Amino acid sequence: MNISEMLAEQVNRLFTDRIDRQTWVDAEDGRPATVLWAEIEQLGIPLAMCQEQHGGAGLSWTESEPMLRLCGTHAVPLPVGETAIAAWALSCAGLQVPEGPMAVSTSVYQLDGQDRLLGRDPQLSWLPQVEHVVLLAEREGELYLCLVRASEGEQQIVETLDRLPCAQWNLSNTRPEQFAAAPPILGTSALQPLIAVLRSIQMAGALAKVLEFCVDYANTRVQFGKPIGKFQAIQHMIAELASQAAAAQVAGLYAARMIDAGNPFQAAAVAKALVGKAAGRAAAMAHQVFGAIGVTDEHSLHYYTRRLWQWRADAGSEHYWAECLGQQILAHDGAALWSRLTQPMEQPA
């Protein structure tokens, strides 16, 4: 068993023991799971992707994919994936990684000659509950990775479908705590592709859990004298849901491999376009399988389907990324269509 498998096993055990419906209720009511976060830090999860000289395990995106997927499987109400990605980016840039949870902004800010930031993120997940934010800023055509205290700037709470902490963030004349030239792995498309890949991997995990819910319910719910799973219509829906969940997991793993290969743009575009569509279809089918019970507050299903709907929109919807892919293809000669579909694309300028 390698370090990736061992970490995933430990993470799964921790989340299984510590996360339940009450954990989700507390998070949506604004009560963060601080004890759980302390246990997550003790396992070294936030630093798993950092380089070893920064205290991490140096795991690649491919090796970290099972861990990130478990965040979706258990609907973890903490910014575990965001913090791991923020720490990884800081490590790649040679910056010090702070303790505590972090958020990642997908907006690109402006950095003036006096090292002051100006810009806005209309919807920054976890901002009200994190200590730092990692972002990209532009100055004279160059990109810089910045670490900024979350208490800086102006926050306005934003309500989201998943009901988790989120706010609009306005920065004006704010100095970053640390900043350095952005590492080449980020390319020119900012941090948005990284969060899009994270959301795709999380959705794959959530879809696997939704499928588990549906199979269990179809085998136990009796109607007209037999389990509803015996009815062909239900069998067809569960079969399609299973295919969507499997495709999503493959897309998430593909995206992780593409980031390791140095192309986060294609990773995000392919994964988000496929997984976003799968999530929408699968969530609808799951509620059809459950019927009325699936929309009640007491059942756990909605904690997953609401996240699926929210994650579809985060960091660009499937429609946004499909258009990005289409524009890339149309910008080149039609004779090269097959090679561009099957080989890594360059990131947009």
C-alpha positions as CSV (number, residue, x, y, z in Angstrom):
1,M,0.0,0.0,0.0
2,N,1.5,3.4,-1.1
3,I,1.2,6.7,0.8
4,S,-1.8,7.8,-1.4
5,E,-3.8,4.7,-0.5
6,M,-2.8,4.9,3.2
7,L,-3.8,8.6,3.4
8,A,-7.2,7.8,1.7
9,E,-7.9,5.0,4.1
10,Q,-7.1,7.2,7.1
11,V,-9.2,10.1,5.7
12,N,-12.2,7.8,5.0
13,R,-12.0,6.4,8.5
14,L,-11.9,9.9,10.0
15,F,-14.8,11.3,7.9
16,T,-16.9,8.2,8.5
17,D,-16.5,8.5,12.3
18,R,-16.8,12.2,12.6
19,I,-19.3,13.4,9.9
20,D,-23.0,13.0,10.3
21,R,-26.2,14.9,9.7
22,Q,-25.6,17.1,12.8
23,T,-22.2,18.1,11.4
24,W,-23.9,19.3,8.2
25,V,-26.6,21.1,10.1
26,D,-24.1,22.9,12.4
27,A,-22.0,24.0,9.3
28,E,-25.1,25.4,7.5
29,D,-26.0,27.3,10.7
30,G,-22.6,28.9,10.9
31,R,-21.0,26.7,13.5
32,P,-17.7,25.4,12.0
33,A,-16.4,21.9,12.9
34,T,-13.3,23.2,14.7
35,V,-12.6,19.9,16.5
36,L,-12.8,18.0,13.2
37,W,-10.4,20.5,11.5
38,A,-7.9,20.0,14.3
39,E,-8.0,16.2,13.6
40,I,-7.7,16.9,9.8
41,E,-4.5,19.0,10.5
42,Q,-3.1,16.2,12.7
43,L,-3.3,13.8,9.8
44,G,-1.4,16.3,7.6
45,I,-4.2,16.4,5.0
46,P,-3.9,20.2,4.3
47,L,-0.2,19.8,3.6
48,A,-0.3,16.5,1.7
49,M,0.3,18.1,-1.7
50,C,3.0,20.5,-0.5
51,Q,6.7,19.9,-1.3
52,E,8.6,18.1,1.5
53,Q,10.7,21.2,2.3
54,H,7.5,22.9,3.3
55,G,6.4,20.1,5.6
56,G,4.3,18.2,3.1
57,A,4.2,14.8,1.6
58,G,4.8,16.0,-2.0
59,L,1.8,14.1,-3.3
60,S,0.8,14.8,-6.9
61,W,-2.7,15.6,-8.0
62,T,-3.2,12.1,-9.2
63,E,-2.1,10.7,-5.8
64,S,-4.3,13.2,-4.0
65,E,-7.4,12.5,-6.1
66,P,-8.8,9.8,-3.8
67,M,-8.5,12.1,-0.8
68,L,-10.2,15.0,-2.6
69,R,-12.9,12.7,-3.9
70,L,-13.6,11.6,-0.3
71,C,-14.4,15.2,0.6
72,G,-17.3,14.9,-1.8
73,T,-18.3,11.4,-0.7
74,H,-18.7,12.6,2.8
75,A,-19.9,16.1,2.0
76,V,-17.2,17.5,4.3
77,P,-18.4,20.8,5.6
78,L,-14.9,22.3,5.7
79,P,-12.5,23.8,3.1
80,V,-10.2,20.7,3.1
81,G,-9.7,20.7,-0.7
82,E,-9.3,24.4,-1.0
83,T,-6.7,24.5,1.8
84,A,-4.8,21.6,0.2
85,I,-4.7,23.4,-3.1
86,A,-3.8,26.8,-1.6
87,A,-0.9,25.2,0.3
88,W,0.2,23.4,-2.8
89,A,0.2,26.6,-4.9
90,L,2.1,28.5,-2.1
91,S,4.6,25.7,-1.9
92,C,5.2,25.8,-5.7
93,A,5.8,29.5,-5.5
94,G,8.3,29.1,-2.6
95,L,6.0,30.9,-0.1
96,Q,5.5,30.0,3.5
97,V,2.3,28.0,4.1
98,P,0.3,29.3,7.1
99,E,-1.7,27.3,9.6
100,G,-5.4,27.1,9.5
101,P,-8.0,26.8,6.7
102,M,-7.6,28.8,3.5
103,A,-9.9,29.8,0.6
104,V,-8.9,30.2,-3.0
105,S,-10.2,33.1,-5.1
106,T,-10.8,32.4,-8.8
107,S,-10.7,36.1,-9.6
108,V,-7.5,37.9,-10.9
109,Y,-6.7,41.1,-9.0
110,Q,-4.5,44.0,-9.8
111,L,-1.3,44.7,-8.0
112,D,0.0,48.2,-8.2
113,G,3.5,49.6,-8.0
114,Q,3.2,50.0,-4.2
115,D,2.2,46.3,-3.7
116,R,-1.5,47.1,-3.1
117,L,-4.3,44.8,-4.3
118,L,-7.4,46.0,-6.1
119,G,-10.3,43.7,-7.2
120,R,-13.4,41.7,-6.4
121,D,-14.5,38.1,-6.1
122,P,-18.3,38.0,-6.3
123,Q,-18.6,34.6,-4.7
124,L,-15.7,33.3,-2.6
125,S,-16.6,30.0,-0.8
126,W,-15.6,29.7,2.9
127,L,-14.4,33.3,3.1
128,P,-16.3,34.0,6.4
129,Q,-14.6,31.1,8.2
130,V,-11.0,31.1,6.9
131,E,-7.9,32.9,8.0
132,H,-6.2,33.4,4.7
133,V,-7.0,33.6,1.0
134,V,-4.7,32.7,-1.9
135,L,-5.2,34.6,-5.1
136,L,-3.5,35.7,-8.3
137,A,-2.8,39.3,-9.1
138,E,-1.5,40.9,-12.3
139,R,1.0,43.7,-12.6
140,E,2.4,44.9,-16.0
141,G,1.6,41.6,-17.7
142,E,3.1,39.5,-15.0
143,L,1.1,37.2,-12.6
144,Y,1.9,37.0,-8.9
145,L,0.6,34.5,-6.3
146,C,-0.5,36.3,-3.2
147,L,-1.4,35.3,0.3
148,V,-3.9,37.7,1.9
149,R,-5.6,37.8,5.3
150,A,-9.3,37.1,5.0
151,S,-10.0,39.9,7.5
152,E,-8.7,42.4,4.9
153,G,-11.1,44.1,2.5
154,E,-14.9,44.1,2.7
155,Q,-17.1,41.1,2.9
156,Q,-20.8,40.8,1.9
157,I,-22.5,37.4,2.7
158,V,-23.8,35.5,-0.3
159,E,-26.4,32.8,0.0
160,T,-25.7,29.7,-2.0
161,L,-27.5,26.5,-2.7
162,D,-25.3,24.4,-0.4
163,R,-25.9,27.0,2.4
164,L,-22.2,26.9,3.4
165,P,-20.2,30.1,4.2
166,C,-19.7,32.3,1.2
167,A,-19.2,36.0,0.7
168,Q,-18.4,38.6,-1.9
169,W,-14.9,40.0,-1.3
170,N,-13.8,43.5,-2.2
171,L,-10.1,44.5,-2.0
172,S,-8.9,48.1,-2.2
173,N,-5.4,49.3,-1.2
174,T,-4.8,46.0,0.5
175,R,-1.2,44.7,0.9
176,P,-0.7,40.9,0.6
177,E,1.0,39.2,3.5
178,Q,3.3,37.4,1.1
179,F,3.6,37.3,-2.7
180,A,5.8,35.9,-5.4
181,A,5.9,35.3,-9.1
182,A,3.2,32.8,-10.0
183,P,4.6,29.3,-10.7
184,P,4.5,28.2,-14.3
185,I,2.0,25.3,-13.5
186,L,-0.7,27.9,-13.0
187,G,-0.3,29.1,-16.6
188,T,-2.3,32.2,-17.6
189,S,-5.8,31.1,-16.6
190,A,-5.4,31.9,-13.0
191,L,-6.6,29.6,-10.1
192,Q,-10.0,29.0,-11.7
193,P,-9.1,25.7,-13.4
194,L,-7.8,24.3,-10.1
195,I,-11.0,24.9,-8.3
196,A,-13.0,23.6,-11.3
197,V,-11.0,20.4,-11.1
198,L,-11.6,20.2,-7.3
199,R,-15.3,20.7,-7.8
200,S,-15.3,18.0,-10.5
201,I,-13.5,15.5,-8.2
202,Q,-15.8,16.4,-5.3
203,M,-18.9,15.9,-7.5
204,A,-17.6,12.5,-8.5
205,G,-17.4,11.5,-4.8
206,A,-20.9,12.9,-4.1
207,L,-22.4,11.0,-7.0
208,A,-21.0,7.8,-5.7
209,K,-22.7,8.5,-2.3
210,V,-26.0,9.4,-4.1
211,L,-25.8,6.1,-6.0
212,E,-25.3,4.3,-2.7
213,F,-28.3,6.0,-1.2
214,C,-30.5,5.1,-4.2
215,V,-29.4,1.4,-4.3
216,D,-30.1,1.0,-0.6
217,Y,-33.5,2.8,-0.8
218,A,-34.6,0.8,-3.8
219,N,-33.8,-2.5,-2.0
220,T,-35.6,-1.5,1.2
221,R,-38.6,0.5,0.1
222,V,-41.6,-1.8,-0.6
223,Q,-44.4,-0.8,-2.8
224,F,-47.2,-3.0,-4.3
225,G,-45.8,-5.9,-2.3
226,K,-42.2,-5.8,-3.5
227,P,-39.0,-3.6,-3.3
228,I,-39.2,-0.7,-5.8
229,G,-35.8,-1.9,-7.1
230,K,-37.7,-4.7,-8.8
231,F,-39.5,-2.3,-11.0
232,Q,-37.8,-1.8,-14.4
233,A,-38.2,2.0,-14.5
234,I,-36.3,2.2,-11.2
235,Q,-33.6,-0.2,-12.4
236,H,-33.1,1.9,-15.5
237,M,-32.7,5.1,-13.5
238,I,-30.2,3.5,-11.1
239,A,-28.3,2.0,-14.0
240,E,-27.9,5.3,-15.6
241,L,-27.0,7.0,-12.3
242,A,-24.3,4.4,-11.9
243,S,-22.9,5.1,-15.4
244,Q,-22.9,8.9,-14.7
245,A,-21.1,8.3,-11.4
246,A,-18.4,6.1,-13.0
247,A,-17.9,8.6,-15.9
248,A,-17.5,11.4,-13.3
249,Q,-14.8,9.5,-11.4
250,V,-12.9,8.8,-14.6
251,A,-13.1,12.5,-15.6
252,G,-11.9,13.6,-12.2
253,L,-8.9,11.3,-12.4
254,Y,-8.1,12.4,-15.9
255,A,-8.2,16.0,-14.8
256,A,-5.8,15.3,-11.9
257,R,-3.4,13.6,-14.4
258,M,-3.6,16.5,-16.8
259,I,-2.6,19.0,-14.0
260,D,0.4,16.8,-13.2
261,A,1.2,16.9,-16.9
262,G,1.2,20.7,-16.8
263,N,-2.2,21.6,-18.4
264,P,-4.8,22.7,-15.8
265,F,-6.9,24.4,-18.5
266,Q,-7.7,21.2,-20.4
267,A,-8.1,19.4,-17.1
268,A,-10.8,21.8,-16.0
269,A,-12.5,22.1,-19.3
270,V,-12.9,18.4,-20.0
271,A,-13.8,17.4,-16.4
272,K,-16.2,20.2,-15.5
273,A,-18.0,19.9,-18.9
274,L,-18.6,16.2,-18.3
275,V,-19.1,16.0,-14.6
276,G,-21.3,19.1,-14.3
277,K,-23.7,17.6,-16.8
278,A,-23.6,14.2,-15.1
279,A,-24.3,15.9,-11.7
280,G,-27.4,17.6,-13.0
281,R,-28.8,14.5,-14.5
282,A,-27.9,12.2,-11.6
283,A,-29.4,14.6,-9.0
284,A,-32.7,14.7,-10.8
285,M,-32.8,10.9,-11.1
286,A,-32.0,10.4,-7.4
287,H,-34.9,12.5,-6.4
288,Q,-37.2,10.5,-8.7
289,V,-36.1,7.3,-7.1
290,F,-36.7,8.7,-3.6
291,G,-39.9,10.5,-4.4
292,A,-41.4,12.7,-1.7
293,I,-39.0,11.5,1.1
294,G,-36.0,12.8,-0.9
295,V,-37.0,16.4,-0.6
296,T,-37.6,16.3,3.2
297,D,-35.1,18.1,5.5
298,E,-34.8,14.9,7.6
299,H,-33.2,12.8,4.8
300,S,-29.5,13.2,4.0
301,L,-30.0,13.2,0.2
302,H,-30.5,16.9,-0.1
303,Y,-27.2,17.6,1.5
304,Y,-25.6,16.0,-1.5
305,T,-27.8,17.1,-4.3
306,R,-27.7,20.8,-3.1
307,R,-23.9,20.6,-3.1
308,L,-24.0,19.0,-6.6
309,W,-26.1,21.9,-7.9
310,Q,-23.8,24.5,-6.3
311,W,-20.6,22.8,-7.4
312,R,-21.8,22.7,-11.0
313,A,-21.9,26.5,-10.9
314,D,-18.6,27.1,-9.0
315,A,-15.5,28.0,-11.0
316,G,-17.5,28.0,-14.3
317,S,-20.5,25.8,-15.2
318,E,-20.3,22.9,-17.7
319,H,-21.6,25.3,-20.4
320,Y,-18.8,27.8,-19.7
321,W,-16.1,25.1,-20.0
322,A,-17.7,23.4,-23.0
323,E,-17.6,26.8,-24.8
324,C,-14.0,27.2,-23.8
325,L,-13.2,23.9,-25.5
326,G,-15.2,24.8,-28.5
327,Q,-13.5,28.2,-28.9
328,Q,-10.1,26.5,-28.7
329,I,-11.0,24.0,-31.4
330,L,-12.6,26.6,-33.8
331,A,-9.5,28.8,-33.5
332,H,-7.5,26.2,-35.4
333,D,-7.6,24.5,-38.8
334,G,-10.2,21.7,-39.1
335,A,-7.6,19.2,-40.3
336,A,-6.1,19.2,-36.8
337,L,-9.5,18.5,-35.1
338,W,-8.7,14.9,-34.0
339,S,-5.3,15.7,-32.6
340,R,-6.7,18.6,-30.6
341,L,-9.4,16.5,-29.2
342,T,-7.0,13.7,-28.1
343,Q,-3.9,15.7,-27.1
344,P,-3.4,18.4,-24.5
345,M,-4.5,21.9,-25.5
346,E,-2.6,25.1,-24.7
347,Q,-4.0,27.4,-22.1
348,P,-5.9,30.5,-23.4
349,A,-3.9,33.7,-23.4
